[in-house]
Amino acid sequence: MTGERGADDIPADRESPVGEPVIRGDEEIAGQRAAEAVQFDPDDPESLASAAEVVLAFATDTVGAEDNIYMLRGAAACAALVRGEGSYKAAAERAGDPVTVAFIRKWARVHDLPRAVRRHVAMGEIAPTAAKHIARVSGPARYDLAWATLDHDLTVRDVRAIASEINDGATPAAALLAHGVEPGALRLQLPMDTYRDLRREAATSGRSPGEVVDDALSEWEAF
């Protein structure tokens, strides 16, 4: 059933406006810090000036290096600066030394990741350094790499290597397999009653548990 669903129909880029604190402003994720979330408006000169200051501080200050919300804030500032200035080069020049084009590009791409992925970054389940490499790939491969990172404890080095192989032409499945990851493999913990019913349905219908779950999700998505 999986092959019948259009992976290309899944939005793999940011859908909310650039600079908007969708994740950073979510109290469920950011707690009390949500109220302090800054929105960077690339069309507002004052907001753009603030973004430039944040990018410079982000590039030179290591105080927030372990703070995922802080890093998402820096990524938002990078993306807003790119949008406002019109290019990575102009954004880097606006922020000033030692901000580089490569730095701006990497973090602006993280800001462009879909919300589902950014949420895991904010919650500390995907390291921002890994998110930079997930953001290097495009389309559904972003999800494939992000979920593999979560489900198989991939290191940042693994994520970087897999992203490079995908960008060199390998399919996400092939790149994951090359690093010992079985594509689509997921360990689930179910209530005992649900587990019993799943196994029973699989046995009586001649399908694997995975096929039963896939069919059920396909029917659910139809609604």
Helices and strands as residue ranges (DSSP letters): G 2-4, G 7-9, H 27-30, G 31-36, H 45-60, H 68-85, H 88-95, H 101-111, H 115-122, H 128-134, H 141-152, H 156-167, H 172-178, H 192-205, H 209-222
